[in-house]
Amino acid sequence: MAVTLDIAHRSSPVEPASETPSLIGLDRDDLAAALLSAGVPERQIRMRIAQLWHWLYVRGVSDFDAMTNVSKDLRKLLAEGFSLARPEIVSEQISVDGTRKWLIRFPPRGAGRPVEVETVYIPEEGRGTLCVSSQVGCTLTCTFCHTGTQTLVRNLTAEEILAQIMVARDRLGDFPDAETPQGAIVPSEGRLISNVVMMGMGEPLYNFDAVKKALLIASDGEGLSLSRRRITLSTSGVVPMIGRTGDEIGCMLAISLHAVRDDLRDELVPINKKWNIEALLDACRAYPGLSNAKRITFEYVMLKDVNDSLAEAKELVRLLKGIPAKINLIPFNPWPGSPYECSDWERIEEFADVVNRAGYASPIRTPRGRDIFAACGQLKSETERLRKREREALEAGA
Ligand code: SF4
């Protein structure tokens, strides 16, 4: 049975994040400026940054008092001007398959009211993947995606993108000295969060600066230390930003492709009207660092009688010729009011066979967390959540 914990009002040693400026999400230059403005002497800045970086991103502390090698006076000074508070977790849902979904609330920051996003943890054999959101809602309207029905409220800041990783590591006990919660389904060895995918709510390349800053901090070897090979940014196809993603972030790239003809992709992924399949694949071919060891993942959602013919499988193979690629076939995850059905399992396997025979790895992504609406394309925040009646109807049909 799926479990939902409403933990928003539990007493916690960590105060909810406020509008007080946070030190999380600042790069080293920003951190230097913040410390100088707080009155830290210039000759100490490098040393203080190294100390803070370690406490924030290696130890995961959320209280200045825990920084035992920082003098009491400086801790007091920092606490007066800055916050390390985690955002409020409104709820934590745990699926029967161990997938966890958090609804996280951030301050308004111009939105007029607090905003909420969803973050999902997917444990698998040998790895644990965190699916992180980049925007509250989305400006795009991909017709198979539930998030696409929620208009954009605002972009997340670098702090808020990183905070999703920090919250997940807190809740999983994935910082040193922290305990993994009892009953948590996690990989048997290694880091509990070994991979990050920017595939949650929003189009990350429409929030490039904040996403870049957050991912560079997440991959910094003296902090959270996530390998860039284990960070994947998924885009619906913002062509002009694809080269910069490779050059400036250096992470793995995933493309929400979902169709092999422009007329159909115009409908499923409307950004295609701006940058069509040809332009998108040209940008992929030029992706910095592309090689057999650094392949692009093409995501293809399986929609019954829409994009799942074997002729389309063959066309997919033809289109991707010459691009080091993996193809992820995603069984469609329904949501109330969605206009599509998932392809039959037999058809998904036949489609996968065509792609496999052409030499592409094409795992069929097992739907995870369906019972807590955590599966691909199902994320939507509290501001526009399913009404209880809709949820019950969907659960009855699951
Ligand atoms: S698939 Fe991504 S880009 Fe498209 S509507 Fe959903 S969140 Fe936005």
Boltz pocket constraint, residues with backbone or C-beta under 6 A from the ligand:
constraints:
  - pocket:
      binder: B
      contacts: [[A, 137], [A, 138], [A, 139], [A, 140], [A, 141], [A, 142], [A, 145], [A, 146], [A, 147], [A, 148], [A, 149], [A, 200], [A, 201], [A, 202], [A, 203], [A, 236], [A, 256]]
      max_distance: 6.0
